[in-house]
């Protein structure tokens, strides 16, 4: 049971966590911090939080769990802001999609209390944002990955693990760098491709006609281009190295496909398409597969 939970960021991610914990009866009070008055008022009206504050010093009083659910670009500044008010009785965790930069920022900002920081990433979401987008079942049967370091306090890790389990998530742990490489491949790169393709088509004079005749597959793939641009800009910059490595590999493969089409090399196309079909058919038809989408 969490006595007082502080959410720094009370949109879809933080708000859904609060609603899930409230529904499960696992939190006594939820304090919400936001600099935006409208966001605070919405969160209060929707029952996401019990108390709204716009001052970090006040927000950090007597809390036992702090969840940072802010955009990646704001994570370092947020950690620096809370640093002076962190005590040995608090557990700090985050919901960022890339962990390397967050861990480095937490080490710098939290000092001796870094051991009470548990890096985390709930792999769930929708293309919507803000308090009104929050719902209690967002994390049900979705993965949450925790990336503790060698310094992470085992009790703090257990508390964060229990929090996400209470919210309905399936919790696992992995190394920070492994997480960032894995998520670059399965989430970050697909978002970049979707954003880029839709942006490219949007430049054409006949974009309306193109989209009118778009097949279902294009609609499904392009849906993630409706995601929050600020959030995904920050993720790309935060997980720069892993994403650049994958983009280089992807561009190399695209060059080979372009060459095959130019040279009428059907054998190469068939080899790529068959390999992709076999990989997807053999792995994605498992009925026990967990939804790992972030939107």
Phi and psi restraints in degrees (value plus and minus 20) as a CYANA .aco file:
   2 UNK   PHI    -113.7   -73.7
   2 UNK   PSI     104.5   144.5
   3 UNK   PHI     -94.4   -54.4
   3 UNK   PSI     -77.1   -37.1
   4 UNK   PHI    -152.5  -112.5
   4 UNK   PSI      96.7   136.7
   5 UNK   PHI    -122.5   -82.5
   5 UNK   PSI     111.0   151.0
   6 UNK   PHI    -126.8   -86.8
   6 UNK   PSI     102.0   142.0
   7 UNK   PHI    -122.7   -82.7
   7 UNK   PSI      97.9   137.9
   8 UNK   PHI    -121.2   -81.2
   8 UNK   PSI      78.6   118.6
   9 UNK   PHI      89.0   129.0
   9 UNK   PSI      90.2   130.2
  10 UNK   PHI    -144.4  -104.4
  10 UNK   PSI      23.5    63.5
  11 UNK   PHI    -114.5   -74.5
  11 UNK   PSI    -162.5  -122.5
  12 UNK   PHI     -77.7   -37.7
  12 UNK   PSI     -70.7   -30.7
  13 UNK   PHI     -90.5   -50.5
  13 UNK   PSI     -75.5   -35.5
  14 UNK   PHI     -86.4   -46.4
  14 UNK   PSI     -61.9   -21.9
  15 UNK   PHI     -83.1   -43.1
  15 UNK   PSI     -60.8   -20.8
  16 UNK   PHI     -87.0   -47.0
  16 UNK   PSI     -57.1   -17.1
  17 UNK   PHI     -81.6   -41.6
  17 UNK   PSI     -65.9   -25.9
  18 UNK   PHI     -80.1   -40.1
  18 UNK   PSI     -67.1   -27.1
  19 UNK   PHI     -82.7   -42.7
  19 UNK   PSI     -58.8   -18.8
  20 UNK   PHI     -85.8   -45.8
  20 UNK   PSI     -63.7   -23.7
  21 UNK   PHI     -87.9   -47.9
  21 UNK   PSI     -58.4   -18.4
  22 UNK   PHI     -83.3   -43.3
  22 UNK   PSI     -64.9   -24.9
  23 UNK   PHI     -82.0   -42.0
  23 UNK   PSI     -55.2   -15.2
  24 UNK   PHI    -103.2   -63.2
  24 UNK   PSI     -26.7    13.3
  25 UNK   PHI      49.6    89.6
  25 UNK   PSI      13.6    53.6
  26 UNK   PHI    -129.2   -89.2
  26 UNK   PSI      -9.5    30.5
  27 UNK   PHI    -165.4  -125.4
  27 UNK   PSI     118.1   158.1
  28 UNK   PHI    -105.7   -65.7
  28 UNK   PSI     -63.2   -23.2
  29 UNK   PHI    -166.0  -126.0
  29 UNK   PSI     119.8   159.8
  30 UNK   PHI    -139.9   -99.9
  30 UNK   PSI     101.8   141.8
  31 UNK   PHI    -122.1   -82.1
  31 UNK   PSI     115.1   155.1
  32 UNK   PHI    -137.5   -97.5
  32 UNK   PSI     109.2   149.2
  33 UNK   PHI    -129.0   -89.0
  33 UNK   PSI     110.3   150.3
  34 UNK   PHI    -176.0  -136.0
  34 UNK   PSI     124.4   164.4
  35 UNK   PHI    -100.7   -60.7
  35 UNK   PSI     -33.2     6.8
  36 UNK   PHI    -113.6   -73.6
  36 UNK   PSI      98.5   138.5
  37 UNK   PHI     -80.8   -40.8
  37 UNK   PSI     -60.0   -20.0
  38 UNK   PHI     -82.8   -42.8
  38 UNK   PSI     -60.2   -20.2
  39 UNK   PHI     -84.0   -44.0
  39 UNK   PSI     -64.1   -24.1
  40 UNK   PHI     -81.6   -41.6
  40 UNK   PSI     -64.1   -24.1
  41 UNK   PHI     -84.7   -44.7
  41 UNK   PSI     -60.8   -20.8
  42 UNK   PHI     -82.8   -42.8
  42 UNK   PSI     -66.1   -26.1
  43 UNK   PHI     -82.7   -42.7
  43 UNK   PSI     -59.2   -19.2
  44 UNK   PHI     -85.0   -45.0
  44 UNK   PSI     -67.5   -27.5
  45 UNK   PHI     -82.8   -42.8
  45 UNK   PSI     -53.0   -13.0
  46 UNK   PHI    -105.8   -65.8
  46 UNK   PSI     -22.5    17.5
  47 UNK   PHI      55.9    95.9
  47 UNK   PSI      -4.0    36.0
  48 UNK   PHI     -91.6   -51.6
  48 UNK   PSI     -60.4   -20.4
  49 UNK   PHI    -144.8  -104.8
  49 UNK   PSI     138.6   178.6
  50 UNK   PHI    -120.1   -80.1
  50 UNK   PSI     -41.6    -1.6
  51 UNK   PHI    -166.0  -126.0
  51 UNK   PSI     115.5   155.5
  52 UNK   PHI    -132.6   -92.6
  52 UNK   PSI     115.7   155.7
  53 UNK   PHI    -156.9  -116.9
  53 UNK   PSI     135.4   175.4
  54 UNK   PHI    -144.7  -104.7
  54 UNK   PSI      -2.0    38.0
  55 UNK   PHI    -148.6  -108.6
  55 UNK   PSI     102.1   142.1
  56 UNK   PHI     -82.1   -42.1
  56 UNK   PSI     -62.8   -22.8
  57 UNK   PHI     -78.2   -38.2
  57 UNK   PSI     -64.4   -24.4
  58 UNK   PHI     -87.9   -47.9
  58 UNK   PSI     -60.8   -20.8
  59 UNK   PHI     -81.4   -41.4
  59 UNK   PSI     -55.2   -15.2
  60 UNK   PHI    -102.4   -62.4
  60 UNK   PSI     -20.9    19.1
  61 UNK   PHI     -91.5   -51.5
  61 UNK   PSI     103.4   143.4
  62 UNK   PHI      40.6    80.6
  62 UNK   PSI       9.0    49.0
  63 UNK   PHI    -116.0   -76.0
  63 UNK   PSI     131.3   171.3
  64 UNK   PHI    -132.9   -92.9
  64 UNK   PSI     -33.6     6.4
  65 UNK   PHI    -159.3  -119.3
  65 UNK   PSI     108.8   148.8
  66 UNK   PHI    -139.1   -99.1
  66 UNK   PSI     105.0   145.0
  67 UNK   PHI    -134.8   -94.8
  67 UNK   PSI     101.2   141.2
  68 UNK   PHI    -113.0   -73.0
  68 UNK   PSI      85.9   125.9
  69 UNK   PHI    -137.7   -97.7
  69 UNK   PSI      31.0    71.0
  70 UNK   PHI    -127.3   -87.3
  70 UNK   PSI     143.5   183.5
  71 UNK   PHI     -78.1   -38.1
  71 UNK   PSI     132.7   172.7
  72 UNK   PHI     -75.8   -35.8
  72 UNK   PSI     -55.9   -15.9
  73 UNK   PHI     -87.0   -47.0
  73 UNK   PSI     -38.5     1.5
  74 UNK   PHI    -121.6   -81.6
  74 UNK   PSI     -22.3    17.7
  75 UNK   PHI     -85.5   -45.5
  75 UNK   PSI     -65.3   -25.3
  76 UNK   PHI     -83.5   -43.5
  76 UNK   PSI     -65.0   -25.0
  77 UNK   PHI     -84.4   -44.4
  77 UNK   PSI     -57.3   -17.3
  78 UNK   PHI     -85.8   -45.8
  78 UNK   PSI     -61.8   -21.8
  79 UNK   PHI     -83.3   -43.3
  79 UNK   PSI     -61.0   -21.0
  80 UNK   PHI     -84.2   -44.2
  80 UNK   PSI     -56.4   -16.4
  81 UNK   PHI     -87.7   -47.7
  81 UNK   PSI     -58.0   -18.0
  82 UNK   PHI    -105.7   -65.7
  82 UNK   PSI     -39.2     0.8
  83 UNK   PHI     -65.6   -25.6
  83 UNK   PSI     -69.4   -29.4
  84 UNK   PHI     -85.7   -45.7
  84 UNK   PSI     -35.6     4.4
  85 UNK   PHI    -128.5   -88.5
  85 UNK   PSI     -20.7    19.3
  86 UNK   PHI     -94.6   -54.6
  86 UNK   PSI     116.4   156.4
  87 UNK   PHI    -140.4  -100.4
  87 UNK   PSI     150.4   190.4
  88 UNK   PHI     -87.2   -47.2
  88 UNK   PSI     -35.2     4.8
  89 UNK   PHI    -108.8   -68.8
  89 UNK   PSI     -23.2    16.8
  90 UNK   PHI    -121.5   -81.5
  90 UNK   PSI     129.7   169.7
  91 UNK   PHI    -135.5   -95.5
  91 UNK   PSI     112.5   152.5
  92 UNK   PHI    -135.4   -95.4
  92 UNK   PSI     114.9   154.9
  93 UNK   PHI    -163.0  -123.0
  93 UNK   PSI     149.9   189.9
  94 UNK   PHI    -157.3  -117.3
  94 UNK   PSI     154.8   194.8
  95 UNK   PHI    -148.4  -108.4
  95 UNK   PSI       9.6    49.6
  96 UNK   PHI     -96.3   -56.3
  96 UNK   PSI     128.9   168.9
  97 UNK   PHI    -101.9   -61.9
  97 UNK   PSI     -33.3     6.7
  98 UNK   PHI    -148.4  -108.4
  98 UNK   PSI     116.0   156.0
  99 UNK   PHI    -124.4   -84.4
  99 UNK   PSI     -47.7    -7.7
 100 UNK   PHI     -77.3   -37.3
 100 UNK   PSI     -71.3   -31.3
 101 UNK   PHI     -87.5   -47.5
 101 UNK   PSI     -55.2   -15.2
 102 UNK   PHI     -85.7   -45.7
 102 UNK   PSI     -64.1   -24.1
 103 UNK   PHI     -82.1   -42.1
 103 UNK   PSI     -63.9   -23.9
 104 UNK   PHI     -82.2   -42.2
 104 UNK   PSI     -61.8   -21.8
 105 UNK   PHI     -86.9   -46.9
 105 UNK   PSI     -58.0   -18.0
 106 UNK   PHI     -86.5   -46.5
 106 UNK   PSI     -59.9   -19.9
 107 UNK   PHI     -78.6   -38.6
 107 UNK   PSI     -62.8   -22.8
 108 UNK   PHI     -89.9   -49.9
 108 UNK   PSI     -60.9   -20.9
 109 UNK   PHI    -104.4   -64.4
 109 UNK   PSI     -52.8   -12.8
 110 UNK   PHI    -118.3   -78.3
 110 UNK   PSI     -35.8     4.2
 111 UNK   PHI      35.6    75.6
 111 UNK   PSI    -144.8  -104.8
 112 UNK   PHI     -84.8   -44.8
 112 UNK   PSI     -38.9     1.1
 113 UNK   PHI    -111.4   -71.4
 113 UNK   PSI     -13.6    26.4
 114 UNK   PHI     -78.9   -38.9
 114 UNK   PSI     -50.5   -10.5
 115 UNK   PHI     -84.1   -44.1
 115 UNK   PSI     -38.3     1.7
 116 UNK   PHI    -112.4   -72.4
 116 UNK   PSI     -14.3    25.7
 117 UNK   PHI    -117.0   -77.0
 117 UNK   PSI     106.3   146.3
 118 UNK   PHI    -136.2   -96.2
 118 UNK   PSI      83.9   123.9
 119 UNK   PHI     -85.4   -45.4
 119 UNK   PSI     116.7   156.7
 120 UNK   PHI    -164.4  -124.4
 120 UNK   PSI     139.3   179.3
 121 UNK   PHI    -167.5  -127.5
 121 UNK   PSI      82.8   122.8
 122 UNK   PHI     -95.6   -55.6
 122 UNK   PSI      98.2   138.2
 123 UNK   PHI    -110.0   -70.0
 123 UNK   PSI      56.1    96.1
 124 UNK   PHI    -178.3  -138.3
 124 UNK   PSI     140.1   180.1
 125 UNK   PHI     139.2   179.2
 125 UNK   PSI    -198.9  -158.9
 126 UNK   PHI    -158.1  -118.1
 126 UNK   PSI     157.9   197.9
 127 UNK   PHI     -99.2   -59.2
 127 UNK   PSI     -20.6    19.4
 128 UNK   PHI    -116.4   -76.4
 128 UNK   PSI     143.3   183.3
 129 UNK   PHI    -165.1  -125.1
 129 UNK   PSI     148.5   188.5
 130 UNK   PHI      72.4   112.4
 130 UNK   PSI     146.7   186.7
 131 UNK   PHI     -77.3   -37.3
 131 UNK   PSI     -56.4   -16.4
 132 UNK   PHI     -87.4   -47.4
 132 UNK   PSI     -38.8     1.2
 133 UNK   PHI    -103.0   -63.0
 133 UNK   PSI     -32.5     7.5
 134 UNK   PHI     -91.4   -51.4
 134 UNK   PSI     123.0   163.0
 135 UNK   PHI    -171.2  -131.2
 135 UNK   PSI     130.3   170.3
 136 UNK   PHI     -87.0   -47.0
 136 UNK   PSI     -46.7    -6.7
 137 UNK   PHI    -114.9   -74.9
 137 UNK   PSI      -9.5    30.5
 138 UNK   PHI     -74.1   -34.1
 138 UNK   PSI     -60.0   -20.0
 139 UNK   PHI    -114.2   -74.2
 139 UNK   PSI     -20.8    19.2
 140 UNK   PHI     -80.0   -40.0
 140 UNK   PSI      98.1   138.1
 141 UNK   PHI      42.5    82.5
 141 UNK   PSI       2.9    42.9
 142 UNK   PHI    -122.9   -82.9
 142 UNK   PSI     136.8   176.8
 143 UNK   PHI    -101.7   -61.7
 143 UNK   PSI     123.1   163.1
 144 UNK   PHI    -143.7  -103.7
 144 UNK   PSI     105.1   145.1
 145 UNK   PHI    -124.6   -84.6
 145 UNK   PSI     105.8   145.8
 146 UNK   PHI    -124.0   -84.0
 146 UNK   PSI     119.0   159.0
 147 UNK   PHI    -144.3  -104.3
 147 UNK   PSI      48.0    88.0
 148 UNK   PHI     -84.7   -44.7
 148 UNK   PSI     133.2   173.2
 149 UNK   PHI    -121.4   -81.4
 149 UNK   PSI     159.6   199.6
 150 UNK   PHI     -83.8   -43.8
 150 UNK   PSI     -46.0    -6.0
 151 UNK   PHI    -105.9   -65.9
 151 UNK   PSI     -31.5     8.5
 152 UNK   PHI     -82.4   -42.4
 152 UNK   PSI     108.4   148.4
 153 UNK   PHI     -85.6   -45.6
 153 UNK   PSI     110.4   150.4
 154 UNK   PHI     -84.2   -44.2
 154 UNK   PSI     -55.1   -15.1
 155 UNK   PHI     -88.3   -48.3
 155 UNK   PSI     -60.4   -20.4
 156 UNK   PHI     -82.7   -42.7
 156 UNK   PSI     -63.1   -23.1
 157 UNK   PHI     -79.2   -39.2
 157 UNK   PSI     -63.8   -23.8
 158 UNK   PHI     -83.1   -43.1
 158 UNK   PSI     -59.3   -19.3
 159 UNK   PHI     -86.0   -46.0
 159 UNK   PSI     -62.0   -22.0
 160 UNK   PHI     -88.2   -48.2
 160 UNK   PSI     -60.6   -20.6
 161 UNK   PHI     -77.1   -37.1
 161 UNK   PSI     -67.5   -27.5
 162 UNK   PHI     -85.1   -45.1
 162 UNK   PSI     -56.0   -16.0
 163 UNK   PHI     -81.1   -41.1
 163 UNK   PSI     -68.8   -28.8
 164 UNK   PHI     -89.9   -49.9
 164 UNK   PSI     -54.4   -14.4
 165 UNK   PHI     -82.4   -42.4
 165 UNK   PSI     -61.2   -21.2
 166 UNK   PHI     -83.3   -43.3
 166 UNK   PSI     -47.9    -7.9
 167 UNK   PHI    -100.8   -60.8
 167 UNK   PSI     -21.8    18.2
 168 UNK   PHI      80.4   120.4
 168 UNK   PSI     -17.8    22.2
 169 UNK   PHI    -103.8   -63.8
 169 UNK   PSI     141.0   181.0
 170 UNK   PHI    -123.1   -83.1
 170 UNK   PSI      92.9   132.9
 171 UNK   PHI    -121.3   -81.3
 171 UNK   PSI     114.3   154.3
 172 UNK   PHI    -157.5  -117.5
 172 UNK   PSI     149.0   189.0
 173 UNK   PHI    -146.6  -106.6
 173 UNK   PSI     131.0   171.0
 174 UNK   PHI    -179.4  -139.4
 174 UNK   PSI     147.4   187.4
 175 UNK   PHI     -84.5   -44.5
 175 UNK   PSI     125.9   165.9
 176 UNK   PHI     -76.2   -36.2
 176 UNK   PSI     -72.6   -32.6
 177 UNK   PHI     -88.1   -48.1
 177 UNK   PSI     -55.7   -15.7
 178 UNK   PHI     -83.7   -43.7
 178 UNK   PSI     -61.8   -21.8
 179 UNK   PHI     -77.2   -37.2
 179 UNK   PSI     -67.8   -27.8
 180 UNK   PHI     -86.0   -46.0
 180 UNK   PSI     -56.1   -16.1
 181 UNK   PHI     -88.5   -48.5
 181 UNK   PSI     -62.9   -22.9
 182 UNK   PHI     -84.8   -44.8
 182 UNK   PSI     -65.1   -25.1
 183 UNK   PHI     -92.9   -52.9
 183 UNK   PSI     -48.2    -8.2
 184 UNK   PHI     -80.4   -40.4
 184 UNK   PSI     -59.3   -19.3
 185 UNK   PHI     -96.0   -56.0
 185 UNK   PSI     -61.5   -21.5
 186 UNK   PHI    -113.5   -73.5
 186 UNK   PSI     -37.6     2.4
 187 UNK   PHI    -151.5  -111.5
 187 UNK   PSI     -72.1   -32.1
 188 UNK   PHI     -88.2   -48.2
 188 UNK   PSI     -67.2   -27.2
 189 UNK   PHI     -82.9   -42.9
 189 UNK   PSI     -66.1   -26.1
 190 UNK   PHI     -77.1   -37.1
 190 UNK   PSI     -57.0   -17.0
 191 UNK   PHI     -85.4   -45.4
 191 UNK   PSI     -62.4   -22.4
 192 UNK   PHI     -80.3   -40.3
 192 UNK   PSI     -63.8   -23.8
 193 UNK   PHI     -83.5   -43.5
 193 UNK   PSI     -62.7   -22.7
 194 UNK   PHI     -86.2   -46.2
 194 UNK   PSI     -67.9   -27.9
 195 UNK   PHI     -76.6   -36.6
 195 UNK   PSI     -66.1   -26.1
 196 UNK   PHI     -87.0   -47.0
 196 UNK   PSI     -62.1   -22.1
 197 UNK   PHI     -84.8   -44.8
 197 UNK   PSI     -67.5   -27.5
 198 UNK   PHI     -85.3   -45.3
 198 UNK   PSI     -59.7   -19.7
 199 UNK   PHI     -83.8   -43.8
 199 UNK   PSI     -58.8   -18.8
 200 UNK   PHI     -84.3   -44.3
 200 UNK   PSI     -67.3   -27.3
 201 UNK   PHI     -85.5   -45.5
 201 UNK   PSI     -52.2   -12.2
 202 UNK   PHI     -87.0   -47.0
 202 UNK   PSI     -37.6     2.4
 203 UNK   PHI    -100.0   -60.0
 203 UNK   PSI     -37.4     2.6
 204 UNK   PHI     -95.7   -55.7
 204 UNK   PSI     127.3   167.3
 205 UNK   PHI     -85.5   -45.5
 205 UNK   PSI     -49.0    -9.0
 206 UNK   PHI    -119.3   -79.3
 206 UNK   PSI      10.4    50.4
 207 UNK   PHI     -78.9   -38.9
 207 UNK   PSI     -58.8   -18.8
 208 UNK   PHI     -81.2   -41.2
 208 UNK   PSI     -62.1   -22.1
 209 UNK   PHI     -89.0   -49.0
 209 UNK   PSI     -59.8   -19.8
 210 UNK   PHI     -78.9   -38.9
 210 UNK   PSI     -67.8   -27.8
 211 UNK   PHI     -92.5   -52.5
 211 UNK   PSI     -48.9    -8.9
 212 UNK   PHI     -85.1   -45.1
 212 UNK   PSI     -53.9   -13.9
 213 UNK   PHI    -122.2   -82.2
 213 UNK   PSI      -6.8    33.2
 214 UNK   PHI     -84.3   -44.3
 214 UNK   PSI     114.7   154.7
 215 UNK   PHI     -95.8   -55.8
 215 UNK   PSI     146.8   186.8
 216 UNK   PHI     -77.7   -37.7
 216 UNK   PSI     -56.9   -16.9
 217 UNK   PHI     -82.7   -42.7
 217 UNK   PSI     -59.5   -19.5
 218 UNK   PHI     -86.1   -46.1
 218 UNK   PSI     -60.8   -20.8
 219 UNK   PHI     -81.7   -41.7
 219 UNK   PSI     -63.3   -23.3
 220 UNK   PHI     -84.0   -44.0
 220 UNK   PSI     -66.1   -26.1
 221 UNK   PHI     -86.9   -46.9
 221 UNK   PSI     -62.1   -22.1
 222 UNK   PHI     -97.8   -57.8
 222 UNK   PSI     -29.7    10.3
 223 UNK   PHI     -75.7   -35.7
 223 UNK   PSI     -56.7   -16.7
 224 UNK   PHI     -90.6   -50.6
 224 UNK   PSI     -32.2     7.8
 225 UNK   PHI     -93.5   -53.5
 225 UNK   PSI     -25.6    14.4
 226 UNK   PHI    -107.0   -67.0
 226 UNK   PSI     -19.7    20.3
 227 UNK   PHI     -88.3   -48.3
 227 UNK   PSI     144.6   184.6
 228 UNK   PHI     -83.6   -43.6
 228 UNK   PSI      94.6   134.6
 229 UNK   PHI     -81.3   -41.3
 229 UNK   PSI     -57.3   -17.3
 230 UNK   PHI     -83.6   -43.6
 230 UNK   PSI     -65.5   -25.5
 231 UNK   PHI     -78.4   -38.4
 231 UNK   PSI     -65.1   -25.1
 232 UNK   PHI     -98.7   -58.7
 232 UNK   PSI     -47.8    -7.8
 233 UNK   PHI     -79.9   -39.9
 233 UNK   PSI     -66.7   -26.7
 234 UNK   PHI     -84.6   -44.6
 234 UNK   PSI     -59.5   -19.5
 235 UNK   PHI     -83.6   -43.6
 235 UNK   PSI     -64.1   -24.1
 236 UNK   PHI     -80.7   -40.7
 236 UNK   PSI     -62.7   -22.7
 237 UNK   PHI     -93.2   -53.2
 237 UNK   PSI     -51.4   -11.4
 238 UNK   PHI     -96.0   -56.0
 238 UNK   PSI     -51.7   -11.7
 239 UNK   PHI    -130.0   -90.0
 239 UNK   PSI      19.0    59.0
 240 UNK   PHI     -72.0   -32.0
 240 UNK   PSI     -73.5   -33.5
 241 UNK   PHI     -83.7   -43.7
 241 UNK   PSI     -67.5   -27.5
 242 UNK   PHI     -84.7   -44.7
 242 UNK   PSI     -59.7   -19.7
 243 UNK   PHI     -88.2   -48.2
 243 UNK   PSI     -61.7   -21.7
 244 UNK   PHI     -82.8   -42.8
 244 UNK   PSI     -59.0   -19.0
 245 UNK   PHI     -79.9   -39.9
 245 UNK   PSI     -65.1   -25.1
 246 UNK   PHI     -89.8   -49.8
 246 UNK   PSI     -58.4   -18.4
 247 UNK   PHI     -81.9   -41.9
 247 UNK   PSI     -58.2   -18.2
 248 UNK   PHI     -82.5   -42.5
 248 UNK   PSI     -66.0   -26.0
 249 UNK   PHI     -81.9   -41.9
 249 UNK   PSI     -62.7   -22.7
 250 UNK   PHI     -84.8   -44.8
 250 UNK   PSI     -63.7   -23.7
 251 UNK   PHI     -82.5   -42.5
 251 UNK   PSI     -57.4   -17.4
 252 UNK   PHI     -83.3   -43.3
 252 UNK   PSI     -63.1   -23.1
 253 UNK   PHI     -87.3   -47.3
 253 UNK   PSI     -57.7   -17.7
 254 UNK   PHI     -85.3   -45.3
 254 UNK   PSI     -56.9   -16.9
 255 UNK   PHI     -83.0   -43.0
 255 UNK   PSI     -58.6   -18.6
 256 UNK   PHI     -87.1   -47.1
 256 UNK   PSI     -59.2   -19.2
 257 UNK   PHI     -86.1   -46.1
 257 UNK   PSI     -62.5   -22.5
 258 UNK   PHI     -80.2   -40.2
 258 UNK   PSI     -63.3   -23.3
 259 UNK   PHI     -84.1   -44.1
 259 UNK   PSI     -60.4   -20.4
 260 UNK   PHI     -83.9   -43.9
 260 UNK   PSI     -60.6   -20.6
 261 UNK   PHI     -87.4   -47.4
 261 UNK   PSI     -62.8   -22.8
 262 UNK   PHI     -81.1   -41.1
 262 UNK   PSI     -58.7   -18.7
 263 UNK   PHI    -114.4   -74.4
 263 UNK   PSI     -10.7    29.3
 264 UNK   PHI      36.3    76.3
 264 UNK   PSI      18.5    58.5
 265 UNK   PHI    -110.6   -70.6
 265 UNK   PSI      62.1   102.1
 266 UNK   PHI     -86.1   -46.1
 266 UNK   PSI     -49.0    -9.0
 267 UNK   PHI     -83.4   -43.4
 267 UNK   PSI     -62.3   -22.3
 268 UNK   PHI     -84.8   -44.8
 268 UNK   PSI     -63.5   -23.5
 269 UNK   PHI     -80.8   -40.8
 269 UNK   PSI     -65.2   -25.2
 270 UNK   PHI     -82.3   -42.3
 270 UNK   PSI     -60.3   -20.3
 271 UNK   PHI     -82.5   -42.5
 271 UNK   PSI     -64.0   -24.0
 272 UNK   PHI     -86.5   -46.5
 272 UNK   PSI     -67.4   -27.4
 273 UNK   PHI     -85.7   -45.7
 273 UNK   PSI     -60.7   -20.7
 274 UNK   PHI     -85.5   -45.5
 274 UNK   PSI     -61.8   -21.8
 275 UNK   PHI     -81.9   -41.9
 275 UNK   PSI     -62.4   -22.4
 276 UNK   PHI     -86.2   -46.2
 276 UNK   PSI     -64.8   -24.8
 277 UNK   PHI     -81.8   -41.8
 277 UNK   PSI     -65.6   -25.6
 278 UNK   PHI     -82.5   -42.5
 278 UNK   PSI     -62.5   -22.5
 279 UNK   PHI     -82.9   -42.9
 279 UNK   PSI     -65.4   -25.4
 280 UNK   PHI     -90.7   -50.7
 280 UNK   PSI     -64.2   -24.2
 281 UNK   PHI     -83.1   -43.1
 281 UNK   PSI     -55.0   -15.0
 282 UNK   PHI    -100.7   -60.7
 282 UNK   PSI     -40.7    -0.7
 283 UNK   PHI    -129.4   -89.4
 283 UNK   PSI     -50.0   -10.0
 284 UNK   PHI    -115.3   -75.3
 284 UNK   PSI     -24.5    15.5
 285 UNK   PHI    -113.4   -73.4
 285 UNK   PSI     -17.4    22.6
 286 UNK   PHI     -88.5   -48.5
 286 UNK   PSI      98.0   138.0
 287 UNK   PHI     -83.5   -43.5
 287 UNK   PSI     -37.7     2.3
 288 UNK   PHI    -110.3   -70.3
 288 UNK   PSI     -17.4    22.6
 289 UNK   PHI     -83.7   -43.7
 289 UNK   PSI     114.3   154.3
 290 UNK   PHI    -110.6   -70.6
 290 UNK   PSI     121.0   161.0
 291 UNK   PHI     -90.0   -50.0
 291 UNK   PSI      95.9   135.9
 292 UNK   PHI    -131.5   -91.5
 292 UNK   PSI       1.8    41.8
 293 UNK   PHI    -100.5   -60.5
 293 UNK   PSI     125.9   165.9
 294 UNK   PHI    -115.3   -75.3
 294 UNK   PSI     -25.3    14.7
